Amino acid sequence: MTAPETGTHAGTETDEQFRTRLRDFLAEQHPGRRPKDPGERLAWQKKWLATLYDAGYAGPGWPREYGGMALSFARQVIYQEEYARARVPGPLGTGLGIAAPTLLQYGDTEQKERFLRPMLRGDMVWAQGYSEPEAGSDLPALRTTARREGAEYVVNGQKVWNSSADIADILFTLVRTGPPDSRQDGISYLLIDAHAPGVTVRPLRDLTGDAHFCEIFLDDVRVPVAHRVGPENGGWPLVRTSLGHERAAGAMNQAALYRRVLDELIELARERGALDDPLVRDRLADFEIRATIMRLTGMRTIADILAKGEPGPASSTSRLFIVAFEQELHEFALELLGPYGILGRRDPHAVQRGRWVWGFLRTRASTIGAGTAEIQRNTIAEQVLGLPRDPAMPTTGRAR
């Protein structure tokens, strides 16, 4: 394996040489086809993340002291482009893009040393525990409680819409440590062992027939105070950091991913004999323009993080743009398929094994996850454009 940017030749290597080296590494170490069995697939992904980490190709934007590559802006862009092009497994859980930036900014030395490297290597999978049945977009209304008993908290409550919680080792969770009516002023940020007594995780099946989300029940779960990130009742600033990075994390890699998906959509139109239709060409040209905008927006987001440490409220712009794009792209794919657009993945007559139908069903939830599209528009209006705040929202705290 060739050495990453931290090697002896890093100072003389050009961006294009770095691209070639990274591309060669991803091709040489490609883990092969994705296993169908869930257990085998999890092991396959973990092995790949360990391969990246051990060779020094993990964490393009992470500090070197925690196993990252500390790449420059230009090379982070190259990394995301080549990673998407190589079609290798992505990260496990939601820790790398959300919890890690929060830990890097607010965690103490012991927490960083204990959690960051195992997270990056894939040895420890993380899942988010924010939303609740009665507190989704209005996170300050959460009701999961954490009662202090000496050196521990006793946590009780329920979380919902938790991606990857069924394979998680750590739940980065928001709990109420203040009075019931304290809203954002009584929230703390806890790291909960997903295997601890009292933690129950139940998968939730979605439109695709798969279980991408879970609900979590917490019954008298004991959590060391040492696993609280930031001060007690001071978790709200951490929430804003986490959500900002959640909305920004997908900007660049989603841009690279959908560049490839758009190429496949164009090929689908060619296979269906639709490229001579001027209306089809017009739609594809529109998608092409938007894919370019997505890439440039992702680059701007990375630049903002490098300059300011946080993506800021503008991350809602890229998030809203991406979810609308991916929904419309899959809707158009089904238009191209015609009657075949009603055939699922298990139907032997499905086009391309039903991948476009599956994508259409999966992206129905895109405008809900990571903050609803309505919440994103409120954030953009108030915090980016400076418009008056929405009078329908609570007067204390900020909605998700």
Secondary structure, 3 states (H helix, E strand, C coil): CCCCCCCCCCCCCCHHHHHHHHHHHHHHCCCCCCCCCHHHHHHHHHHHHHHHHHHCCCCCCCCHHHCCCCCCHHHHHHHHHHHHHHCCCCCCCCHHHHHHHHHHHHCCHHHHHHHHHHHHHCCCCEEEECCECCECCCHHHCCCEEEEECCEEEEEEEEECCCCHHHCCEEEEEEECCCCCCHHHHEEEEEEECCCCCEEEEEECCCCCCCCEEEEEEEEEEEEHHHEECCCCCCHHHHHHHHHHHHHHHHHHHHHHHHHHHHHHHHHHHHCCCCCCHHHHHHHHHHHHHHHHHHHHHHHHHHHHHHHCCCCCCHHHHHHHHHHHHHHHHHHHHHHHHHHHHCCCCCCCCHHHHHHHHHHHHHHHCCCCCCCHHHHHHHHHHHHCCCCCCCCCCCCCCCC
